[in-house]
């Protein structure tokens, strides 16, 4: 469902087809990372924000261990390549968030 919402919003914001597909895959990957450590039965949330010519997508979930995703994994490399800029945060209540920043018209993100 989030992949479809991401694609629909990005299309309305005039992102290219390639940028839309990159965002769809990146959101899917971010969710997969969080679901591995999410508290069973908890809610995965997603917030979209338009910042200048970038779309920021933040996916969050309460986790069992409260550890930020490792940045030296293949999954993180994929996120960085697809979104351009990726960050993570951990709240005091062990909620982990992954934020993706995709700039419109920037082409592929850095590898």
C-alpha positions as CSV (number, residue, x, y, z in Angstrom):
1,X,0.0,0.0,0.0
2,X,2.8,2.4,0.8
3,X,4.5,1.7,-2.5
4,X,1.3,2.8,-4.3
5,X,0.8,5.9,-2.1
6,X,4.4,6.9,-2.7
7,X,4.1,6.4,-6.5
8,X,0.8,8.3,-6.7
9,X,2.2,11.3,-4.7
10,X,5.5,11.4,-6.6
11,X,3.6,11.3,-9.9
12,X,1.4,14.3,-8.8
13,X,4.6,16.1,-7.9
14,X,6.0,15.6,-11.4
15,X,8.7,13.2,-10.6
16,X,10.0,11.2,-13.6
17,X,9.0,7.6,-14.1
18,X,12.5,6.5,-13.0
19,X,12.4,8.6,-9.9
20,X,9.0,7.2,-9.0
21,X,10.2,3.7,-9.4
22,X,13.3,4.4,-7.3
23,X,11.1,5.8,-4.5
24,X,8.7,2.9,-4.6
25,X,11.6,0.4,-4.2
26,X,13.3,2.5,-1.5
27,X,10.1,2.8,0.6
28,X,9.6,-1.0,0.2
29,X,13.2,-1.6,1.3
30,X,12.9,0.8,4.3
31,X,9.7,-1.0,5.5
32,X,11.4,-4.4,5.1
33,X,14.3,-3.2,7.3
34,X,12.0,-1.9,10.0
35,X,9.7,-4.9,10.0
36,X,12.6,-7.2,10.9
37,X,12.9,-5.6,14.3
38,X,9.3,-4.2,14.8
39,X,7.3,-5.1,17.9
40,X,4.8,-7.8,16.8
41,X,1.4,-6.3,16.2
42,X,2.7,-2.8,16.2
43,X,1.9,-0.1,13.6
44,X,4.3,1.0,10.9
45,X,3.8,4.7,10.1
46,X,4.8,6.7,7.1
47,X,4.9,10.5,6.7
48,X,5.4,12.3,3.4
49,X,6.8,15.9,3.3
50,X,7.6,18.1,0.3
51,X,10.7,20.1,1.0
52,X,11.6,22.4,-1.9
53,X,12.2,20.0,-4.9
54,X,12.6,17.0,-2.7
55,X,10.1,14.5,-1.3
56,X,10.9,13.3,2.2
57,X,9.4,9.9,3.2
58,X,9.8,8.8,6.8
59,X,8.9,5.3,7.8
60,X,8.8,4.5,11.6
61,X,8.0,1.5,13.8
62,X,8.3,0.7,17.5
63,X,11.1,-1.9,17.8
64,X,12.1,-4.5,20.2
65,X,15.8,-3.5,20.5
66,X,15.8,0.2,19.5
67,X,18.8,-0.1,17.3
68,X,19.3,2.1,14.2
69,X,19.8,0.1,11.0
70,X,23.4,-0.6,10.1
71,X,24.8,1.7,7.4
72,X,27.3,-0.9,6.1
73,X,24.7,-3.4,4.8
74,X,23.6,-4.1,1.2
75,X,20.1,-2.8,2.1
76,X,21.4,0.6,3.2
77,X,23.5,0.8,0.0
78,X,20.3,0.1,-2.0
79,X,18.4,2.8,-0.1
80,X,21.2,5.4,-0.6
81,X,21.4,4.6,-4.3
82,X,17.7,4.9,-4.9
83,X,16.8,7.8,-2.6
84,X,19.9,9.9,-2.8
85,X,20.0,10.7,0.9
86,X,19.0,8.4,3.7
87,X,19.0,8.9,7.5
88,X,17.8,7.1,10.5
89,X,16.9,8.0,14.1
90,X,15.9,6.2,17.3
91,X,13.5,7.7,19.8
92,X,13.6,7.2,23.6
93,X,10.8,4.7,23.3
94,X,12.8,2.5,20.8
95,X,10.9,3.7,17.8
96,X,13.2,3.6,14.8
97,X,12.7,5.9,11.8
98,X,14.2,5.8,8.3
99,X,14.0,8.9,6.2
100,X,14.4,9.0,2.5
101,X,15.0,12.2,0.6
102,X,14.5,12.1,-3.2
103,X,15.2,15.3,-5.1
104,X,13.1,15.8,-8.2
105,X,15.1,16.0,-11.4
106,X,18.4,15.0,-9.7
107,X,18.9,11.8,-11.6
108,X,20.1,8.7,-9.8
109,X,21.4,9.1,-6.3
110,X,25.0,8.5,-5.3
111,X,26.0,4.8,-4.9
